[in-house]
Amino acid sequence: MCTFARKTSTAKRQTIVIYTVILDSVFFLIGIPIFYLIFGNIIIPPNEAQFFGNLGATVILIITYVGMLLYTTLFIWGVFINPKKLKSFLLFCCKIPFLKRFQEKATQLGDDIVLTSKEVKSKNGIIMSSFLATCGAWTGKFLLIIAIIIALVPSFETNIPLLILLFAKLKTMFVLILLFPSPGGAGFAELAFKAFMYGYIPSTSALVIALVWRLMSYYSYLIAGAIIIPTWLRNRWKERGESKSES
C-alpha cells in the first residue's frame, strides 16, 4: 500500500511538472511576439556582442524561442490530443542508435504524459484557471524586480511606458535564462540582468539589484532548503527506523 502511494505521489508530481512546463512556455510564447511588435529590438540588450559572443542575443533568442515552440507544441499535442501517439513517437525516436540509451527515460516521459492527459481532461476549467495563475506568478516575479529597482535607484523614472518596457525586457531575459544549464540560471541570471538593464539603471547599481533580487527570489530558497531538508531527512529516517522496530 505504501509503495503504491509513493508511486501515485510521484506520478502526480510528474503531472504537475509537465503541465507547469506547458503553461510557462505558453506564457512566454504569447508575450514575446506581442512585446516585440510594440517595442522592437529595444527589448534585447544593445551590448549583446560583449555578453553573448559571436551569435548575439537576437540569434540566441530566436533559437530558444523556436526550440520552446517546438517542444511546447509537441507537449500540447500529447497532453490534449493524443498522448499515446506521442509516447509511441518518443519510443520510435529511441530506436535511433545514438538515442537508444534514452529509451527508459522516454518510456517514463510517455507514461507521465498519458497520466497528465487523463488528469487535465478530468478537471473542467482547469486550463484557463491554471494559465491565469501562471500569468499571475510570473507577473509577480517581474514586478518584484521592478519594485527593487525603484527602491534602490532614486533617480529612476516611474512612468508607465518605461515600466511596461522593463516588464518586456525582463520577460525576454527569462527566456534566455532558460537556455542556461545551471540550476535557476545561477551566475548567468545576474549577468543577463546587467546586460538587459544597460542604459536604464547605473551599471554599479545593476549588480547590487540583481543580487538583492536573487537573494529574495532564489538563493533564499536554497538556504532554507539547506536548513530544512537535512532535518526532514533525519525525521524520515527516524520514523522509518521506529516503524521497522515496531514490526
RAZIQUI-V115099 format. One record per residue. N is the residue number from 1. SS is DSSP state (2 for helix, 1 for strand, 0 for the rest). Layout:
n->N ss->SS
n->N ss->SS
This chain:
n->1 ss->0
n->2 ss->2
n->3 ss->2
n->4 ss->2
n->5 ss->2
n->6 ss->2
n->7 ss->2
n->8 ss->2
n->9 ss->2
n->10 ss->2
n->11 ss->2
n->12 ss->2
n->13 ss->2
n->14 ss->2
n->15 ss->2
n->16 ss->2
n->17 ss->2
n->18 ss->2
n->19 ss->2
n->20 ss->2
n->21 ss->2
n->22 ss->2
n->23 ss->2
n->24 ss->2
n->25 ss->2
n->26 ss->2
n->27 ss->2
n->28 ss->2
n->29 ss->2
n->30 ss->2
n->31 ss->2
n->32 ss->2
n->33 ss->2
n->34 ss->2
n->35 ss->2
n->36 ss->2
n->37 ss->2
n->38 ss->2
n->39 ss->2
n->40 ss->2
n->41 ss->2
n->42 ss->2
n->43 ss->2
n->44 ss->0
n->45 ss->0
n->46 ss->0
n->47 ss->0
n->48 ss->2
n->49 ss->2
n->50 ss->2
n->51 ss->2
n->52 ss->2
n->53 ss->0
n->54 ss->0
n->55 ss->0
n->56 ss->0
n->57 ss->2
n->58 ss->2
n->59 ss->2
n->60 ss->2
n->61 ss->2
n->62 ss->2
n->63 ss->2
n->64 ss->2
n->65 ss->2
n->66 ss->2
n->67 ss->2
n->68 ss->2
n->69 ss->2
n->70 ss->2
n->71 ss->2
n->72 ss->2
n->73 ss->2
n->74 ss->2
n->75 ss->2
n->76 ss->2
n->77 ss->2
n->78 ss->2
n->79 ss->2
n->80 ss->2
n->81 ss->2
n->82 ss->0
n->83 ss->2
n->84 ss->2
n->85 ss->2
n->86 ss->2
n->87 ss->2
n->88 ss->2
n->89 ss->2
n->90 ss->2
n->91 ss->2
n->92 ss->2
n->93 ss->2
n->94 ss->0
n->95 ss->0
n->96 ss->0
n->97 ss->2
n->98 ss->2
n->99 ss->2
n->100 ss->2
n->101 ss->2
n->102 ss->2
n->103 ss->2
n->104 ss->2
n->105 ss->2
n->106 ss->2
n->107 ss->2
n->108 ss->2
n->109 ss->2
n->110 ss->2
n->111 ss->2
n->112 ss->2
n->113 ss->2
n->114 ss->2
n->115 ss->2
n->116 ss->2
n->117 ss->2
n->118 ss->2
n->119 ss->2
n->120 ss->2
n->121 ss->2
n->122 ss->0
n->123 ss->0
n->124 ss->0
n->125 ss->0
n->126 ss->2
n->127 ss->2
n->128 ss->2
n->129 ss->2
n->130 ss->2
n->131 ss->2
n->132 ss->2
n->133 ss->2
n->134 ss->2
n->135 ss->2
n->136 ss->2
n->137 ss->2
n->138 ss->2
n->139 ss->2
n->140 ss->2
n->141 ss->2
n->142 ss->2
n->143 ss->2
n->144 ss->2
n->145 ss->2
n->146 ss->2
n->147 ss->2
n->148 ss->2
n->149 ss->2
n->150 ss->2
n->151 ss->2
n->152 ss->2
n->153 ss->0
n->154 ss->0
n->155 ss->0
n->156 ss->0
n->157 ss->0
n->158 ss->0
n->159 ss->0
n->160 ss->2
n->161 ss->2
n->162 ss->2
n->163 ss->2
n->164 ss->2
n->165 ss->2
n->166 ss->2
n->167 ss->2
n->168 ss->2
n->169 ss->2
n->170 ss->2
n->171 ss->2
n->172 ss->2
n->173 ss->2
n->174 ss->2
n->175 ss->2
n->176 ss->2
n->177 ss->2
n->178 ss->2
n->179 ss->2
n->180 ss->0
n->181 ss->0
n->182 ss->0
n->183 ss->2
n->184 ss->2
n->185 ss->2
n->186 ss->0
n->187 ss->0
n->188 ss->2
n->189 ss->2
n->190 ss->2
n->191 ss->2
n->192 ss->2
n->193 ss->2
n->194 ss->2
n->195 ss->2
n->196 ss->2
n->197 ss->0
n->198 ss->1
n->199 ss->0
n->200 ss->0
n->201 ss->1
n->202 ss->0
n->203 ss->2
n->204 ss->2
n->205 ss->2
n->206 ss->2
n->207 ss->2
n->208 ss->2
n->209 ss->2
n->210 ss->2
n->211 ss->2
n->212 ss->2
n->213 ss->2
n->214 ss->2
n->215 ss->2
n->216 ss->2
n->217 ss->2
n->218 ss->2
n->219 ss->2
n->220 ss->2
n->221 ss->2
n->222 ss->2
n->223 ss->2
n->224 ss->2
n->225 ss->2
n->226 ss->2
n->227 ss->2
n->228 ss->2
n->229 ss->2
n->230 ss->2
n->231 ss->2
n->232 ss->2
n->233 ss->2
n->234 ss->2
n->235 ss->2
n->236 ss->2
n->237 ss->2
n->238 ss->2
n->239 ss->2
n->240 ss->2
n->241 ss->2
n->242 ss->2
n->243 ss->2
n->244 ss->2
n->245 ss->2
n->246 ss->2
n->247 ss->0
